[in-house]
Amino acid sequence: MNNTKQNQRRAFLGALATGATAGMTMLSSSLEAGIPAETYNRFINRGATGAEDVDKMLKSTGKMAHAVAYDVSQANPWGFIWSNVYYITNGQSGTPAAELGVVNVLRHHGIIFSFDDELISKYKLGEVFGYNDPVTGEPAVRNPYLNVKEGTFPVPGLDGIKGLQAKGAKFCVCNMAYTVYSGFIAEAAGASAEDVYNDMVAHKLPGVELAPSGVWALGRLAENGIAYIDCSVG
């Protein structure tokens, strides 16, 4: 690859990352500088991580009743809220949870919800992503939607990730976001980007599949008959 093409790709991905992460705190200045070549190369060299598993997941989901995917691109609870509402209202109208196809695609800011409490606390991801715990109001040091406490959701009685998985909901997360953000998190933590990435994968929640990218997964929804819902806002 010549230098011109390499610089064009770096500029494109830098602009993409900056636009996708507006409002972040610790990462803002780093993202404005663009994505370093070594970070981009790490992503390219990983190949299509998780492609086969996520492809199978989407194909099976598409065969279920009223299949839908929630695009969780921001650090907010709407994907989980609307998943709950979907199960409730479909149950009321005659389709039980076991027959529904529901997928949450975690990407951009939304990847914070793919991690366990230990990783979020270790790298202070609440500060990194500018995300406050809905119960404490302080930068998150845990995943509030894993083991749901009273006051987590704006209405009581909703299931978090574990409860939704028990109903049959599927989850996948963007590997490109893992690769890119691990570099910036490593810089802030004084750690190796590869070590942070491996830590992310090791502390990914059970049942959350690693997709090549979030948009890779979203791009396969239509061909599998899965409806799309944007959850960046309520």
N, C-alpha and C positions, 0 to 999 in steps of 0.2 A: 504494500500500500504506500503510495507516495505521500509526502508531507501535506500537500494541499488537501487530499481526500481525508487524511487523518485529522487535520485541523477542522475541516468542515464537520466531521462527525462529532468531534469534541465540542464544537460550538453549538451544534444542534442539541446534543444531550445535556450540555450545560444549561441551555435555555429551557429545555424541558424540565429539568430538575428544579430550576429556580422558580418557574411558574407553578409547578406542582406543589412546592413546599412553602408558599407564601404564608407568613404568620409563624413559622418556626422560630425558635429563639436561638439556641446555641449553634444551629446549623446555617443560619441565614448568611453570614459573611462568607463562609466556605462555599456555599452553593452559588453565590453571586460570582465567584471566581471561576466557576465551571467545574466539570468533572475531570480529574487528572487522567492522563493517558493510561497509567497503570491500573486505575480502577476500571476504566472502560475495557481494557484488555482482560482483566480478571473475569468480567462478565462474559465477554465473547468466548473466552477459552473454557468456560464451564459447560458450554453446549446447552442443549435443550433440557435442563434439569427438570425432572418430574413430568415430562410431556406424556409419557405412556400412562402413568397412573391417573393424571388429571383428565386425560382424554377418555379413559374408561369411566371415570366418575361422571363426567358430563353426559356421556352416551347413556349410562344407566339412569341418570336423573331425567333426561329427556323422554324416557319411556314411561315415566310416572305421570300421575294426573296433575294438570295445571302447573307444569314445571316453570319455575321462576328463579332468577338470580338477582341478588342484591349487590350492587357495586359499592363496596365500603371503601371509598377513597380518602375519607377524612377520619380524624380521631373524634368520632361522635357515635352515639348509640343507635342511630336510626336504622341501620341494617338489622340489628337485633330486635328492635321494637317492631319493625314491619314484618319480620319473620314470625314473631309471636302473633301479631294481628292476623297474618295470613293463615296460620294454623287455627286460630280461634274462629275466624269468620268462615273458613272453609268447613270446619267441623260443624258449625251452626247450619250450613247450607248443604250438608250431606256427604262431604268428602273427609273421611277420617285422616289423621296425621300420617298413618302408615302408608297411605296411598299417594301422598303429596310429594312433589319433587321441589326441594328448596336448596339453593346454593348461596353461600356468602363468599364473595371474592374480595379478599383483603389486599389492598394495594396503597401506594403512597403513604399518607399519614396512618391509614388504617392498619398497617402492619403491626403497630404496637399491640393490637389485640390478639395477635398470633402467638405472643410470648407468655411464659409463666411469670409468676411474681418475682422469682429469683433474678431473672435477667433484667426485668424492668427496674428493679431496685439496684442491681449491680452497676448498670450504666446510666442510672438516673434518667430513664427515658421519658418520664413525665416532663422534665426540664428540657430535654433535647427536642421533643416534639411539641412543646408548649401545651401539654395536656394536663388538666387538673382532675384529680379524683372527684367524682360526683358526690361522694359522701363527705370527704374531708375538706374539699375546696382547695387543697394543696397539690403541688405537682405530684403526679401519680408515682407511687413506688410499688404498685401491684397492678394486676389486671382486674379491674372492677367487674368485668363481665364474665369472669370465670366462675367464681363462687360469689353469687350475688347477695349483697347485704341490703337491709331495709334502707330505702332512700336512693338506691342506685338508679332506678328508673323513675320517670316522672309519674308513673302509675304503678300501684302494687301488683304483685302476683305474676310478673313476667319472668320468663326463663332467660338465663344467661347462656353462654356457649355450651356448657355441659348439658343443660336441660334441653336446648335445641337439638343437640346431637342425639340425645336419647329419643327425641321425636322422629329422628331420621334426617335432620338437616346436615348438609355437607359444607365443608369449608376448604378453601385453598388460599394461598398467599403468594405474592409476587417475588420471585427470586431476583429479578433485576433490582427491586427496592432493597432486598437484603444485601446484595452485592454493593450497590452504590452507597447506601446509608452506613454500612459497616465501615467503610473507609473514613467517613466523616466522624463517626462515633469513636473510632480508634484514635483519630487525631486528637479529639477532645480528651480522651481517656489516657493518652500516652501508651497505647497498645498497638499490636500488630493488626492490620486490617483483616488478614486471613484468620487470625485467632478470634477476632470479634465475629466474623462471618460464621465460623465453625461453632462458636458459642451460641449464636442465634439459631442455627439449625438444631443444635443439641437441646435447646430450651424451647423449641417450637412445641406448641400444644399437641397432645395426641389427637390424631384424626384430622389435623389440618395439613392438607397436601401442599407440597411446594410446587408451584407452577412455574414454567419458564419465565413468564411475566404475567401481570394482571391482565393486560390488554390481550395477551395470547389467549387466556381463558375466555375473556369477554367476546373475542372474535369468533369463538366456536359455539356461542349460544344459539344463534339463529339456525345453524345447520343441524342442531340437535333439538330444535323445537322448544327452546327455553326462552321465556320472556325476560326482558331486562328492566330493572328498576334502579334509578340513580338514587343513592342514599347520601350524597354529599350535603344535602339539606333535608329538613323534615317535610 
